[in-house]
Amino acid sequence: MELQPYQQRVLDELNDLDIKINKLMTFVESPAFEMVEQEHQVLLKVQMNYMMSYSDVLARRLDLWGYWEMTSDSEYDGIGV
């Protein structure tokens, strides 16, 4: 089964978003994060949580289309889930 163009866009968006989440998580866990002002630290963590929730929504949409059944992964194991 081939993805429809709109489904492919959702998958591409999910992949791009997960890359960004990984980069942000790496930064948050690094010593450089401690150099950032406290208020920005809080906001970056809030941002990361929203990004993870958004990732989960995109993954669930793909699940509703049966995407995970078409791939070798039986379930999405990305960042947001």
C-alpha positions as CSV (number, residue, x, y, z in Angstrom):
1,M,0.0,0.0,0.0
2,E,1.4,3.3,-1.1
3,L,0.8,6.5,1.0
4,Q,-1.4,9.2,-0.4
5,P,0.4,12.6,-0.8
6,Y,-1.3,14.0,2.2
7,Q,-0.3,11.0,4.3
8,Q,3.3,11.3,3.1
9,R,3.3,14.9,4.2
10,V,2.2,13.8,7.7
11,L,5.0,11.2,7.7
12,D,7.6,13.7,6.5
13,E,6.4,16.2,9.1
14,L,6.7,13.5,11.9
15,N,10.2,12.6,10.8
16,D,11.3,16.2,10.7
17,L,9.7,17.0,14.0
18,D,11.4,14.0,15.7
19,I,14.8,15.1,14.5
20,K,14.1,18.5,16.0
21,I,12.9,16.9,19.3
22,N,16.1,14.8,19.4
23,K,18.3,17.9,18.9
24,L,16.4,19.8,21.6
25,M,16.6,16.8,24.0
26,T,20.3,16.6,23.4
27,F,20.7,20.3,24.2
28,V,18.5,20.1,27.3
29,E,20.7,17.2,28.6
30,S,23.9,19.0,27.9
31,P,26.0,21.2,30.2
32,A,25.4,24.1,27.8
33,F,21.7,24.1,28.9
34,E,22.7,25.1,32.4
35,M,24.2,28.4,30.9
36,V,20.7,29.4,29.6
37,E,18.6,31.7,31.8
38,Q,16.2,29.8,34.1
39,E,13.1,31.2,32.4
40,H,14.3,30.1,29.0
41,Q,15.1,26.7,30.4
42,V,11.5,26.3,31.6
43,L,10.2,27.5,28.2
44,L,12.4,25.2,26.3
45,K,11.2,22.2,28.3
46,V,7.6,23.3,27.8
47,Q,8.3,23.6,24.1
48,M,9.8,20.1,24.0
49,N,6.7,18.7,25.7
50,Y,4.4,20.3,23.1
51,M,6.6,19.1,20.3
52,M,6.4,15.5,21.8
53,S,2.6,15.8,22.0
54,Y,2.4,17.0,18.4
55,S,4.6,14.1,17.4
56,D,2.2,11.7,19.1
57,V,-0.7,13.2,17.3
58,L,1.0,12.8,13.9
59,A,1.9,9.2,14.8
60,R,-1.7,8.4,15.8
61,R,-3.0,9.8,12.5
62,L,-0.6,7.5,10.7
63,D,-1.8,4.7,12.9
64,L,-5.4,5.4,11.9
65,W,-4.3,5.0,8.2
66,G,-2.7,1.7,9.0
67,Y,0.8,3.0,8.3
68,W,2.5,1.0,11.0
69,E,1.0,-2.2,9.7
70,M,2.6,-1.4,6.3
71,T,6.1,-1.0,7.7
72,S,8.4,-3.4,9.5
73,D,7.6,-1.6,12.8
74,S,4.4,-2.8,14.3
75,E,4.1,0.3,16.5
76,Y,5.6,3.8,16.4
77,D,8.5,4.1,18.8
78,G,9.4,7.7,18.1
79,I,9.9,10.5,20.5
80,G,6.4,11.7,21.1
81,V,4.8,8.4,21.9
